[in-house]
């Protein structure tokens, strides 16, 4: 059964009550909704591949890697694929090391997806960022787009930084502390706020 994360009328009303800037944002676009994936390893691998790449370029490389894996991106297969083949698919050498680090961690069970729903955001982030190549941003995208956690705000995301600057008319570079202060108003629904903010970049 497909899982998704979607903003209800109650969540929209809450965001508007906490921050009037969302009144116009929510009015101008469809309620946010994302489909979630159940494949934790594939999702993380794709996030690593997509780091600092445009969505279009990342999609092409991910498709090539999936083809190398026989359409199923799993730890054992990733470890067995020669680095040269992954390089030919478009991955950088550093990212090849990162995805193989992740695959090894899963195989050795230092990263485990069993009962992951029982872990807090902080526990999951600590587990993932212990793997070289997985940083805070990648862990936060995993929390949002794979696990569907409702209260995640990625202060290091360039798109969210631009969106907040645009909405509030802030010219100077926003610090992490300032972004955390602003996003604090949206708790416990910072994920939905983030999804709306990303939408403003396309409007």
N, C-alpha and C positions, 0 to 999 in steps of 0.2 A: 504493500500500500504506500502510495506516494506521500511524503511528508512535506509540509510547507510552513513558512512563517509569514503571516499576513497581519497587517494592522487593522484592528477592529475600530468601530466608531468610538468605543470607549477609550481606546488607546489614543486615537486622534484627538479627542476632546481633552484628554489628560495633557498631551503635549502642548496644545494650544493654551490650556489654563496655566501651564508652567512657563511658557515662553510665547508671547504673542507673535513673534516672528514666524511661527509655524502656521498661523492662520492663513496667510497668503500662500505659503508653500503647499499646504495640504489642499487648499482650494484649487490651485493651479495644476494639480496632477492627480492621477489615479492613486488609490490607496496602494501602498507598497506591498509586494508579495514576492517571495522568492521560494523556489523549490530547493529542498535540501537533499543531500546525498547521504547514503548509508555507508559508502565505502571510504572509511577514514584514511587508509593508507594512500589510495589513489588520489583522494582530495588533497592531502598534504603534499604529495609528490607534484601534483599539478600546480599547487600554490608556489612551491619552490621553483619550478620551471618558469612560472610567470613573473617572478620577482623582477622588477625594474624593466619589464617589457610591456609593449602595448598589448591589449587584449587580442588583437588580430594575429600578431606574430606569435604570441603564447599559444593560441589555439592551434596554429599550424604545427608547432613543435610538439605539443601534447598529442596531437593526432598521430604524428610520426612515431613517437615513443610508444603509444598504445599499439600501433601496428607491429612494432618490434616485439612487444610483449604478447602478441596474439590477441589483442583487444582487452586483455585483463591485466591491469597494472598491479602486480603484487610483489612483495619483498623478494621472494626466492628468484623470480624471473629477472627482476632488476639487478640482483647481484650476479646473475649468470650472463647478462648481456655485456659484451666487451665495451670498454670505454670508447673505443674507436667508433663503434656503431652508434653510440649515443651522441658522440661528437658530430658524426655525419648527419644525424637527425636535427642538429642545430643547437644542441646544448653546449654551454661553455664547460671547460674542464672543471671549474670550481663548482658549478651546479651538478655535474656528474658525481663529484665527490660527495656533495651534500645529499643527493638522493640515495646514494649507496650507503652513506652514514645512517640515514633514516632506515633504510631496509635492514641494515645490520642490527640497529637498535631494536627493531620490531622482532627480528628473528631471535635475538638474545633476550627479548622480553624486558629490556630496560625502558622501552616504550610499549605500553599495552593499551589496547582499545577495549578490553573486556571491562565491563561495568564502568565505562568512562562517564556515563550519565550520573553516576553517584559522586563524581569528583567536582570540586568547585572550579570556577574559572581560573583562580590563582594556582591551584594544584595542577591543572592541565597545562597551563602556560609554563610552569616550572619544569614539568616533565618534558615538554616539547623543546623548550629553549636550551635544555641540557645537551641537545643534539647539535653539533656544529653545522651551521647552515640554516638552522631554523631560528629566526629572530622573533621579536615581540610582534611585529606586524603579521607575519605568517601565522603565528599562534592565534592572533585575534581574528584573522580571516577564517581560520578553522572553526573557532568558537561560533562565529556568525553563520557561515554558509554550510557547515557540515553538521554542527550540533544544534544550531538554532537557538543559541543563548540570547535572551532578550535584552540584556543590559551590558552591552559591549560598546566601547567607544575607542577607536584607534587614533590616539593623538599624533602618532607618527605618520599617518596616512596623508599623502600630499593632496589628494582630492578633497578630503574633509577639511584640511587646513584652508584650501582655496574657497571652499563653500562657506565656511564660517566667516572668513574675511569678507566675502562678497555680501553675505546676508547682513552682517553687522557694520559694514562700511569701515573695516579696519585696514589701514594702509601698512602699518609696520608688521614685521614677521611675528607671528604668534608663538609664544613660548608654550612648552608642554603644560606648565602650571596654569597658564591662562586658559588653554583649551580645556583642561580638566575642570577648571572653575566654571567655565561656560557650560560644559556638557553635564556638570553636576545637577543642573536644573532639570534635566530630562530623565534622571533616575526614577524608576527602575526600567525605563524603556529606551535606553540610549541606542540600542541596535536599530529600532524603528526610526529614531531621529537621524541616525547615520544614513539609513537607506533613503530617507527623504532628501537629506543633504546631497548625497551622490546624484540623485535625480535632478537637482537644481543645476548641476553642471552641464546637463544635456538639454536643458530648456532654454 
